[in-house]
Amino acid sequence: MGAIATTLVIILTIGTAAYLVGTMLRGIGNEKRTHMRVWKIFGLSLGSCTLFLLTWIGQGVAQWQEFTDEQRDHKEAVEVGDFTSDFLQATLGSGGTIAWSV
């Protein structure tokens, strides 16, 4: 049951990110047709998206190192499924994400 839930969360997360990036790219395409400046209009969105993805990848690398060290200390096998569960809980959980408020 845990593997199914983890897979579902991964699919939903990737799907949501793909939808948001696709919507932004479609908006950029629409603005290019009207000869408006892309960076002036979409600079904040592009910058925020880039920073979020870079920090998320950085957190994944750091957490992977910590996870493998912990598994090695306990003489347990390193399994990607266990790491994925821990990573998703840390980044998508209520306390591990940045809350954007308007």
Kinemage of the C-alpha trace (Angstrom):
@kinemage 1
@onewidth
@group {chain A} dominant
@subgroup {mainchain}
@vectorlist {calphas} color= white
{ca met a 1} P 0.000 0.000 0.000
{ca gly a 2} L 2.870 2.377 0.828
{ca ala a 3} L 4.490 1.882 -2.581
{ca ile a 4} L 1.216 2.645 -4.345
{ca ala a 5} L 0.692 5.814 -2.316
{ca thr a 6} L 4.280 6.942 -2.929
{ca thr a 7} L 3.923 6.316 -6.662
{ca leu a 8} L 0.652 8.254 -6.722
{ca val a 9} L 2.236 11.207 -4.905
{ca ile a 10} L 5.191 11.216 -7.319
{ca ile a 11} L 2.874 11.145 -10.341
{ca leu a 12} L 0.726 13.963 -8.935
{ca thr a 13} L 3.782 16.072 -8.068
{ca ile a 14} L 5.367 15.654 -11.498
{ca gly a 15} L 2.016 16.229 -13.203
{ca thr a 16} L 1.384 19.438 -11.277
{ca ala a 17} L 4.881 20.751 -11.978
{ca ala a 18} L 4.567 19.873 -15.681
{ca tyr a 19} L 1.188 21.620 -15.870
{ca leu a 20} L 2.515 24.785 -14.233
{ca val a 21} L 5.624 24.923 -16.408
{ca gly a 22} L 3.539 24.190 -19.509
{ca thr a 23} L 1.109 26.964 -18.651
{ca met a 24} L 3.981 29.384 -18.167
{ca leu a 25} L 5.592 28.364 -21.474
{ca arg a 26} L 2.251 28.746 -23.265
{ca gly a 27} L 1.924 32.240 -21.784
{ca ile a 28} L 5.436 33.095 -22.940
{ca gly a 29} L 4.570 31.860 -26.429
{ca asn a 30} L 1.448 34.016 -26.493
{ca glu a 31} L 3.384 37.086 -25.391
{ca lys a 32} L 6.122 36.492 -27.985
{ca arg a 33} L 3.494 36.732 -30.708
{ca thr a 34} L 2.556 40.194 -29.474
{ca his a 35} L 6.245 41.251 -29.389
{ca met a 36} L 6.291 41.930 -25.657
{ca arg a 37} L 9.478 41.491 -23.626
{ca val a 38} L 9.519 37.995 -22.103
{ca trp a 39} L 11.922 38.692 -19.230
{ca lys a 40} L 10.083 41.858 -18.246
{ca ile a 41} L 6.774 40.019 -17.982
{ca phe a 42} L 7.847 36.520 -16.857
{ca gly a 43} L 11.161 37.216 -15.105
{ca leu a 44} L 9.842 36.676 -11.587
{ca ser a 45} L 8.090 33.423 -12.559
{ca leu a 46} L 11.129 32.089 -14.395
{ca gly a 47} L 13.471 33.059 -11.575
{ca ser a 48} L 11.248 31.583 -8.866
{ca cys a 49} L 10.768 28.341 -10.787
{ca thr a 50} L 14.511 28.009 -11.407
{ca leu a 51} L 15.430 28.719 -7.784
{ca phe a 52} L 12.806 26.284 -6.497
{ca leu a 53} L 14.000 23.457 -8.753
{ca leu a 54} L 17.677 24.058 -7.938
{ca thr a 55} L 17.069 24.111 -4.181
{ca trp a 56} L 14.836 21.030 -4.395
{ca ile a 57} L 17.548 19.135 -6.276
{ca gly a 58} L 20.146 20.363 -3.792
{ca gln a 59} L 18.025 19.176 -0.884
{ca gly a 60} L 17.627 15.795 -2.585
{ca val a 61} L 21.381 15.381 -2.978
{ca ala a 62} L 22.072 16.403 0.627
{ca gln a 63} L 19.303 14.198 1.979
{ca trp a 64} L 20.503 11.230 -0.139
{ca gln a 65} L 23.970 11.552 1.405
{ca glu a 66} L 22.498 11.685 4.909
{ca phe a 67} L 20.194 8.746 4.175
{ca thr a 68} L 22.983 6.521 2.847
{ca asp a 69} L 25.231 7.386 5.811
{ca glu a 70} L 22.438 6.552 8.246
{ca gln a 71} L 21.669 3.250 6.507
{ca arg a 72} L 25.368 2.351 6.528
{ca asp a 73} L 25.648 3.159 10.265
{ca his a 74} L 22.750 0.776 10.976
{ca lys a 75} L 24.164 -1.837 8.571
{ca glu a 76} L 20.980 -1.783 6.504
{ca ala a 77} L 20.607 -1.933 2.744
{ca val a 78} L 20.112 1.351 0.914
{ca glu a 79} L 16.791 1.259 -0.935
{ca val a 80} L 15.589 4.013 -3.237
{ca gly a 81} L 11.963 3.445 -2.209
{ca asp a 82} L 12.736 4.205 1.430
{ca phe a 83} L 14.665 7.322 0.439
{ca thr a 84} L 11.866 8.494 -1.856
{ca ser a 85} L 9.371 8.157 0.964
{ca asp a 86} L 11.585 10.126 3.357
{ca phe a 87} L 12.356 12.788 0.736
{ca leu a 88} L 8.725 13.321 -0.214
{ca gln a 89} L 7.712 13.509 3.419
{ca ala a 90} L 10.434 16.086 4.116
{ca thr a 91} L 9.729 18.256 1.085
{ca leu a 92} L 5.979 17.900 0.606
{ca gly a 93} L 5.041 17.577 4.262
{ca ser a 94} L 3.404 20.432 6.115
{ca gly a 95} L 6.589 21.634 7.807
{ca gly a 96} L 9.113 21.085 5.025
{ca thr a 97} L 7.865 23.366 2.290
{ca ile a 98} L 7.967 27.085 1.742
{ca ala a 99} L 4.533 28.579 2.290
{ca trp a 100} L 3.700 31.250 -0.267
{ca ser a 101} L 1.065 33.651 0.958
{ca val a 102} L -0.503 36.525 -0.902
